[in-house]
Amino acid sequence: MSANPELPAAWRDEQAPGPLPGENRFNAIWLSDLHLGSRGCRAAFLLDFLRNTSCSRLYLLGDIVDLWALRRSFYWPQSHQEVLRAIIAKAASGTRVTYVPGNHDHLARELDRHRLLDIEVRAEGIHTTADGRRLLMLHGDQFDSAVLCSRLNRWVGNAGYSLLLWINQLANAARRWVRLPYWSLAYYVKNRVRNARVAIEAFERAAVHEARRRGFDGVICGHIHQPELRVIDDTLYCNDGDWVESCTALVEHRDGRLELIHWGDLRQRLKCEHSAAGGESFQLLQLPRLSARRAHRGLALR
């Protein structure tokens, strides 16, 4: 990977999603579902992202350390430790870091309204964008009850997802062998399974309903490993994705615009607010755009 991959300060809304040119400082960055301590965490991509971007506010929306995975089998490589060090270094150097714990790191919820290594811990948060919009921030497991399914179906779904992640790892190992960039097979497959799409949309509408009920302009969450940026019932719904399959982050530009970006072997913008306001229907994201597959993985895209 390049030493200094760059991101734009202001991408034009009318541009189609594409490679990342420009500068690397944002008003705010949202990350969630890192799952440090699990074998699925894409720590190398995440560490590269943290080292080559900066922001005034960094929000960590849960499942940062995967305590569930660590209970099953202890796994903590150096790369995971380096990710934590990079986050702590940002907090120590002046970035205001807010941590909203999730269900996989639920023990940290006991630290609500405390500080941990210069990091604020909150059960939930509120962010006001540069253009004045108030956004509710939470992990998202609060909306699991909106996704109605039997215990058996939930067990089968979890087992199927674990298998899908394993296949995703094998597929991308094969892609690396033939010098193709990382691509989320897991994201591609689960969005073509009808029951999965129904569950995802139920979750999204539950999150939007909560934001509207409480008088917010939108909601930002994680939890379901499904990056998204769209308007639902006149309310902005943002999901920053994850670093197990999608390798995505949500960013706020200096003028208050929000954008989803993918940071893997290729670094690309995925969806901007202009696209989000274009309609409420779901559109499959390209993680990354396979038309860019010929780009050399060791070069920053321009």
C-alpha positions as CSV (number, residue, x, y, z in Angstrom):
1,M,0.0,0.0,0.0
2,S,1.1,3.5,-0.6
3,A,2.5,5.6,2.2
4,N,0.2,8.5,1.6
5,P,-3.2,7.6,0.1
6,E,-5.3,10.7,-0.2
7,L,-8.9,11.6,0.2
8,P,-10.9,14.6,-1.0
9,A,-11.9,17.6,1.0
10,A,-14.9,18.2,-1.3
11,W,-16.2,15.7,-3.8
12,R,-18.8,17.0,-6.1
13,D,-22.2,15.4,-5.5
14,E,-22.9,15.0,-9.2
15,Q,-19.9,12.8,-9.7
16,A,-20.4,9.1,-9.9
17,P,-18.7,7.0,-7.3
18,G,-15.0,6.5,-8.1
19,P,-11.4,6.6,-6.9
20,L,-10.3,8.9,-4.1
21,P,-8.2,11.9,-5.0
22,G,-7.6,14.9,-2.8
23,E,-6.8,15.7,0.8
24,N,-7.4,13.6,3.9
25,R,-8.9,15.8,6.6
26,F,-12.6,15.6,7.6
27,N,-14.8,17.2,10.1
28,A,-15.8,13.8,11.4
29,I,-15.3,10.1,10.8
30,W,-17.5,7.2,11.9
31,L,-16.3,3.7,12.3
32,S,-18.0,0.6,13.8
33,D,-17.8,-3.2,13.9
34,L,-14.0,-3.4,13.8
35,H,-14.3,-6.7,15.7
36,L,-10.7,-6.6,17.0
37,G,-9.9,-9.9,18.6
38,S,-11.7,-11.9,15.9
39,R,-10.0,-13.6,12.9
40,G,-12.4,-11.8,10.5
41,C,-11.1,-8.3,11.3
42,R,-9.4,-6.6,8.3
43,A,-6.9,-4.9,10.6
44,A,-4.3,-4.1,7.9
45,F,-6.8,-2.1,5.8
46,L,-8.2,-0.4,9.0
47,L,-4.7,0.6,10.3
48,D,-3.8,2.0,6.9
49,F,-7.1,4.1,7.0
50,L,-6.4,5.4,10.5
51,R,-2.8,6.4,9.7
52,N,-3.7,8.2,6.5
53,T,-6.8,10.2,7.5
54,S,-7.5,12.8,10.2
55,C,-10.6,14.5,11.6
56,S,-11.8,16.7,14.4
57,R,-14.2,14.1,15.7
58,L,-13.8,10.4,15.6
59,Y,-16.9,8.3,16.5
60,L,-16.5,4.6,17.3
61,L,-20.0,3.1,17.2
62,G,-19.6,-0.2,18.9
63,D,-18.2,-3.7,18.5
64,I,-14.7,-2.3,18.5
65,V,-13.2,-5.2,20.5
66,D,-15.1,-8.5,19.9
67,L,-15.4,-9.9,23.5
68,W,-17.6,-12.8,22.2
69,A,-14.9,-14.0,19.8
70,L,-12.2,-13.6,22.5
71,R,-14.2,-15.8,24.9
72,R,-14.4,-18.6,22.3
73,S,-10.7,-18.4,21.4
74,F,-8.1,-15.8,22.4
75,Y,-6.8,-14.1,19.3
76,W,-4.9,-10.8,19.5
77,P,-2.2,-10.3,16.8
78,Q,0.1,-7.3,16.7
79,S,-2.0,-5.7,13.9
80,H,-5.0,-5.5,16.3
81,Q,-2.8,-3.9,19.0
82,E,-1.6,-1.4,16.5
83,V,-5.1,-0.4,15.6
84,L,-5.9,0.3,19.3
85,R,-2.7,2.3,19.6
86,A,-3.6,4.4,16.5
87,I,-7.0,5.3,18.0
88,I,-5.4,6.2,21.4
89,A,-2.8,8.3,19.6
90,K,-5.5,10.2,17.8
91,A,-7.2,10.9,21.1
92,A,-4.0,12.0,22.7
93,S,-3.1,14.3,19.9
94,G,-6.3,16.4,20.0
95,T,-8.9,14.4,18.1
96,R,-12.1,14.2,20.1
97,V,-12.9,10.5,20.2
98,T,-16.3,9.2,21.3
99,Y,-16.9,5.5,21.9
100,V,-20.5,4.1,21.8
101,P,-20.2,0.4,22.8
102,G,-22.1,-2.3,21.0
103,N,-23.4,-5.7,21.9
104,H,-20.0,-7.5,21.3
105,D,-18.3,-5.0,23.7
106,H,-21.3,-4.5,25.9
107,L,-19.2,-4.5,29.1
108,A,-18.0,-1.0,28.2
109,R,-21.5,0.3,28.5
110,E,-20.9,0.3,32.3
111,L,-18.5,3.2,31.6
112,D,-21.1,5.5,30.2
113,R,-20.2,9.2,30.7
114,H,-16.7,8.3,31.8
115,R,-13.4,8.8,30.0
116,L,-11.0,6.0,29.1
117,L,-7.5,7.0,27.8
118,D,-8.8,10.4,26.6
119,I,-11.8,8.7,24.9
120,E,-15.3,9.6,25.9
121,V,-17.7,6.7,26.5
122,R,-21.4,7.2,25.8
123,A,-24.4,4.9,25.6
124,E,-25.4,7.0,22.6
125,G,-24.5,10.3,21.1
126,I,-25.6,13.3,19.1
127,H,-23.6,14.9,16.3
128,T,-24.5,18.2,14.7
129,T,-23.1,18.6,11.2
130,A,-21.5,21.7,9.8
131,D,-24.7,22.6,8.0
132,G,-26.8,22.3,11.3
133,R,-28.4,18.8,11.1
134,R,-28.8,16.9,14.4
135,L,-28.0,13.2,14.0
136,L,-28.6,10.4,16.6
137,M,-25.7,8.0,17.0
138,L,-25.9,4.5,18.4
139,H,-24.6,1.0,17.7
140,G,-27.9,-0.4,16.5
141,D,-28.5,-3.6,18.5
142,Q,-31.3,-1.7,20.1
143,F,-33.3,-2.5,17.0
144,D,-32.8,-6.2,16.9
145,S,-36.4,-6.7,18.2
146,A,-37.7,-5.1,15.0
147,V,-36.2,-8.1,13.0
148,L,-38.7,-10.7,13.8
149,C,-37.6,-14.3,13.4
150,S,-37.7,-17.6,15.4
151,R,-34.8,-18.8,17.5
152,L,-34.2,-21.6,14.9
153,N,-34.2,-19.1,12.0
154,R,-31.8,-16.8,14.0
155,W,-29.5,-19.8,14.7
156,V,-29.5,-20.9,11.0
157,G,-28.9,-17.3,9.9
158,N,-25.9,-16.9,12.2
159,A,-24.4,-20.2,11.1
160,G,-25.0,-19.3,7.5
161,Y,-23.4,-15.9,8.0
162,S,-20.3,-17.5,9.6
163,L,-20.0,-19.8,6.7
164,L,-20.4,-16.9,4.2
165,L,-17.5,-15.0,6.0
166,W,-15.3,-18.1,5.7
167,I,-16.0,-18.4,2.0
168,N,-15.4,-14.6,1.7
169,Q,-11.9,-15.1,3.2
170,L,-11.2,-18.0,0.8
171,A,-12.4,-16.1,-2.2
172,N,-10.3,-13.0,-1.4
173,A,-7.2,-15.2,-0.8
174,A,-7.7,-16.5,-4.3
175,R,-8.2,-12.9,-5.6
176,R,-4.9,-11.9,-4.0
177,W,-3.2,-14.8,-5.7
178,V,-4.2,-13.5,-9.1
179,R,-3.5,-9.9,-8.0
180,L,-7.1,-8.7,-7.9
181,P,-8.2,-6.2,-5.1
182,Y,-10.3,-7.1,-2.1
183,W,-14.0,-7.5,-2.9
184,S,-16.8,-8.3,-0.4
185,L,-18.4,-11.5,-1.6
186,A,-20.3,-11.6,1.7
187,Y,-22.0,-8.3,1.0
188,Y,-22.8,-9.3,-2.6
189,V,-24.4,-12.6,-1.6
190,K,-26.4,-11.5,1.5
191,N,-28.1,-8.7,-0.5
192,R,-29.4,-11.2,-2.9
193,V,-31.1,-13.4,-0.3
194,R,-34.7,-12.2,0.1
195,N,-35.0,-13.0,3.9
196,A,-31.8,-11.1,4.5
197,R,-32.9,-8.1,2.6
198,V,-36.3,-8.1,4.5
199,A,-34.4,-8.2,7.8
200,I,-32.0,-5.4,6.8
201,E,-34.9,-3.1,5.7
202,A,-36.8,-3.8,8.9
203,F,-33.8,-2.8,10.9
204,E,-33.3,0.4,8.8
205,R,-36.9,1.5,9.2
206,A,-36.7,0.9,13.0
207,A,-33.7,3.1,13.3
208,V,-35.3,5.8,11.2
209,H,-38.5,5.6,13.3
210,E,-36.5,6.1,16.5
211,A,-34.7,9.2,15.1
212,R,-38.0,10.7,13.9
213,R,-39.7,10.0,17.2
214,R,-37.0,11.9,19.1
215,G,-36.9,14.8,16.7
216,F,-33.6,14.2,14.9
217,D,-32.8,14.8,11.3
218,G,-31.2,11.4,10.9
219,V,-29.5,8.4,12.5
220,I,-26.0,6.9,12.2
221,C,-25.4,3.4,13.4
222,G,-23.6,0.1,12.6
223,H,-24.3,-3.4,13.9
224,I,-25.7,-5.1,10.8
225,H,-22.5,-4.9,8.6
226,Q,-24.5,-3.1,5.9
227,P,-23.1,0.2,4.8
228,E,-25.8,2.6,3.6
229,L,-26.6,6.2,3.1
230,R,-30.1,7.1,2.0
231,V,-33.2,9.0,2.9
232,I,-36.1,6.9,4.4
233,D,-39.4,8.6,5.2
234,D,-37.7,12.0,4.9
235,T,-35.1,11.0,7.5
236,L,-31.4,10.4,6.7
237,Y,-30.3,6.9,7.5
238,C,-26.5,6.3,7.7
239,N,-24.8,3.0,8.4
240,D,-21.0,3.2,8.5
241,G,-20.6,-0.5,7.7
242,D,-17.9,-2.7,9.2
243,W,-14.2,-3.8,8.9
244,V,-14.9,-7.6,8.6
245,E,-16.5,-7.7,5.1
246,S,-17.2,-4.2,3.8
247,C,-14.2,-2.1,5.0
248,T,-16.1,1.1,5.0
249,A,-16.3,4.4,6.9
250,L,-18.7,7.3,7.0
251,V,-17.1,10.8,6.7
252,E,-18.3,14.4,7.0
253,H,-16.8,17.0,4.8
254,R,-16.0,20.5,5.9
255,D,-19.3,21.8,4.4
256,G,-21.3,19.2,6.3
257,R,-21.9,16.7,3.5
258,L,-21.7,13.0,4.4
259,E,-20.1,10.3,2.3
260,L,-19.5,6.6,2.5
261,I,-16.0,5.4,1.5
262,H,-14.4,2.0,1.0
263,W,-10.8,1.5,2.0
264,G,-9.2,-1.8,1.0
265,D,-6.7,-2.6,-1.7
266,L,-8.5,0.1,-3.6
267,R,-9.8,3.3,-1.9
268,Q,-13.0,4.6,-3.3
269,R,-16.0,6.8,-2.6
270,L,-19.2,4.7,-2.6
271,K,-22.2,7.0,-2.0
272,C,-22.7,10.7,-1.4
273,E,-25.7,12.6,-0.1
274,H,-26.9,13.5,-3.5
275,S,-27.3,9.8,-4.3
276,A,-28.9,9.3,-0.9
277,A,-31.6,11.9,-1.6
278,G,-32.3,10.5,-5.0
279,G,-34.8,7.9,-3.8
280,E,-35.6,5.6,-1.0
281,S,-35.1,2.3,-2.9
282,F,-32.1,0.2,-2.1
283,Q,-29.2,0.2,-4.5
284,L,-26.4,-2.3,-4.2
285,L,-23.0,-0.7,-3.5
286,Q,-19.9,-1.8,-5.3
287,L,-17.2,-2.9,-2.8
288,P,-15.1,-1.9,-4.7
289,R,-16.1,-1.0,-8.2
290,L,-14.8,-3.9,-10.2
291,S,-14.2,-1.6,-13.2
292,A,-11.2,-0.4,-11.2
293,R,-9.7,-3.8,-10.8
294,R,-6.8,-3.1,-13.1
295,A,-5.5,-0.4,-10.8
296,H,-2.2,-1.4,-9.2
297,R,-2.8,-2.3,-5.6
298,G,0.4,-0.6,-4.5
299,L,-0.5,2.9,-5.9
300,A,-2.8,5.6,-4.5
301,L,-5.7,6.1,-6.9
302,R,-6.2,9.5,-8.5
